[in-house]
Amino acid sequence: MPSPFPGMDPYLEVQGRWIGFHNGLVWECSRLLNRNLPEDYVAQTDERLSLVSSDDLDGSRRPDLTIGREEGPPAPQPAGARAVGTIEPTTMQVIRRPFEVRDSWVEIFHLPEMELITVIEVLSPTNKSGSGRVEYLAKREALLDRPVHLVEIDLLLGGAPMPLSGRVARGHYMAIVARAKRRPDAEVYSWPLRHPLPVLPIPLRTPDPDIMLDLGVAFRETYEGGRYRQAVRYGRPLPENLPISAADRAWAEAFVRPSA
């Protein structure tokens, strides 16, 4: 079944479906590119494992206290009750070890020498906050220092956007196309929640023209192939701390509200 939204689906992000969806979307982007790339190019996916602290999670996924109690005098024992030994608990927090997060992306190579031409990153929550952001920005800087095109696609409402100089009329979602020979200038695409996903230009080696990546097609194939319409619980309200306006929240919730 298709997504109920004309563009990006915010429920994938807020209901913890993004990791699986992200990996599927990266693979689908690679497949679509290979369908249209010239014969002397190939798109492949790559991945890395990162250790992420549980402190980097948002409040909705951070563990609670192990146990709590109300302060006050102990409850009186009923008359004739048998005496039992009791101890008072101490309230403490559970310590969680760092967990592994698998990030994947698309690389476009020129054949036959397998020269890396373009890197396409679909950002994940760990790229936009906490220690994962520090690690990703270091990778980003290393790519920007090389003669490689970098395309960053941000389909997440939460987290900090990628660093840009100056002010941009930012919508809810963004894509940055940083061509190797035009940096530090980059093309910035921005669109709101209610807008369809755009078609993005993906640069290749000069003088070859750009290849176009239809994000809407990639999203649809990933969504329907993963049966997300059945998996996502659309009847639930969106979180109040989601960085969208009250009008956009009402629109999104009404868009998927079951009819009476």
WOPE-V143084 format. One record per backbone hydrogen bond with DSSP energy under -1.0 kcal/mol. CO is the residue of the C=O (numbers start at 0). NH is the residue of the N-H. E is the energy in kcal/mol with one decimal. If there is no record, write none. Layout:
co->[CO:CO]
nh->[NH:NH]
e->[E:E]
This chain:
co->[8:9:10:11:16:17:18:19:20:21:22:23:24:25:26:27:28:29:30:32:32:37:39:41:43:45:47:49:51:52:53:57:77:91:98:100:102:104:105:106:107:107:108:109:114:116:117:118:119:120:123:124:127:128:129:130:131:132:133:134:135:136:137:138:139:140:142:145:148:149:150:151:152:153:167:172:173:174:175:176:177:178:181:186:188:190:191:197:199:201:204:210:212:212:213:214:215:216:217:218:219:220:221:222:226:227:231:232:238:241:244:245:246:247:248:249:250]
nh->[11:13:14:16:20:21:22:23:24:25:26:27:28:29:30:31:32:33:34:35:36:40:110:108:106:104:102:100:98:55:56:60:80:65:51:49:47:45:119:43:116:117:41:114:109:148:107:150:105:152:126:127:159:132:133:134:135:136:137:138:139:140:141:142:143:144:145:147:118:177:120:175:122:173:169:190:153:188:151:186:149:181:184:176:174:172:194:214:212:210:207:201:199:214:217:218:219:220:221:222:223:224:225:227:230:231:233:235:241:243:248:249:250:251:252:253:254]
e->[-1.2:-1.9:-1.6:-1.6:-1.9:-3.8:-2.0:-1.9:-2.7:-2.5:-1.9:-2.3:-2.5:-2.1:-2.2:-2.5:-2.3:-2.3:-1.3:-1.1:-2.3:-1.7:-3.1:-3.0:-3.2:-2.2:-2.5:-2.6:-2.4:-1.7:-1.4:-1.9:-2.1:-1.6:-2.9:-2.5:-2.2:-2.1:-3.1:-2.8:-3.0:-1.4:-1.9:-1.9:-2.5:-2.6:-2.8:-2.8:-2.4:-3.2:-1.2:-1.1:-2.3:-1.0:-1.2:-2.0:-2.5:-2.9:-1.6:-1.8:-2.8:-2.4:-1.9:-2.1:-2.4:-1.2:-1.4:-2.3:-2.5:-3.2:-3.2:-2.6:-2.4:-2.0:-2.3:-1.9:-3.4:-3.2:-2.5:-2.6:-2.3:-1.2:-1.7:-2.9:-2.5:-2.3:-1.5:-1.8:-3.0:-2.4:-2.5:-3.0:-2.9:-1.0:-2.1:-2.9:-2.4:-2.6:-2.0:-2.9:-2.7:-2.0:-1.7:-2.0:-1.3:-2.5:-1.1:-1.1:-1.3:-2.8:-2.4:-2.5:-2.3:-2.6:-2.6:-2.4:-1.9]
